[in-house]
């Protein structure tokens, strides 16, 4: 190995969160003086078309049209090692190009922000086909069973509960770090709220609500804007529609033609923005879905959330975490959203506590911490291997159990005969 480390970052374009975490890690690695070369790869770009569609577009289609089915699938697969053989078989059949790219780059350190490349790397390492220090950064506040890999050097998780999850499965404590979810290093930079509001044409005195449809523009933004017109408090509403240009135009037209009198409200409608960190730091409340990266970004800004329509599965778990820690309010019915926002805006003491709780949950330097930890530990130990129960061991256990049952039956028979 040369004096500096070669770092490979592998993500998957199923949604945008995994990619954003990978981009954050790439930026952090590029500024670390111990790193010589960084390669950031979307793993799906090196698979076949059918597989790409299944992992990418199919996920978005389920979010839009069948979220309940997505939640059922998430829950049904959440059992350690339950589907690892089937998933590994499918992945190996479709990732030959990815494996060749990994071997060609020959990384010293590999960081995965999605479980797909992690299980491929783990498999290759077990069979001594590649030598690298493998790390996984979990991009939600709960470790689903799909994130488990048999051979790994380090896990980076969002919270203490996730660390306990992994420890109870058998991973040693020393190979798990509560780093938080990696967010763009810009979130760690200090911003003056008053200056930000002046920069973006927002009034200094009125609260700002940030309504987000997510990067892909998948949400009920139109309905949210409609019910927010029932707010009684003077409020500035910023609506971010992501890459959905049709949604942006629809929301703009909706505001301009609203039959409801709402002069005490002002609206700003945006498409996709690279300044989400500024808008979050200028805002008082975030309204939307609790995706892993979005949540991590909001917490890094000390921005409390009003959760609406979390995707069944991982976003429900993220929602639970925020609610348990007092950094969010959940709105189960959109008809009561204005009521809940009004309650918060009229209670500055509660708002201050929620902002403090959110700030406490934030890890704005998570990406840099991950890179630093991996470099520090590079020469301090080998990979952790979680052994698979062999079929022979399982068969022996069943035979022993059957033997005990037969022995008890024989003893009972003798006892009955002696009577």
Helices and strands as residue ranges (DSSP letters): E 5-11, H 17-30, E 35-42, G 43-46, H 49-55, H 57-65, H 67-76, H 84-94, H 96-105, E 109-112, H 115-126, E 133-137, G 145-147, E 151-152, E 154-157, H 160-169, G 173-175, E 176-178, G 185-188, H 193-199, E 207-212, H 221-228, E 235-240, H 245-256, E 265-270, H 276-282, E 285-288, H 292-300, E 304-307, H 314-324, E 328-330, G 334-336, H 337-345, H 348-361, H 366-376, E 384-385, H 391-418
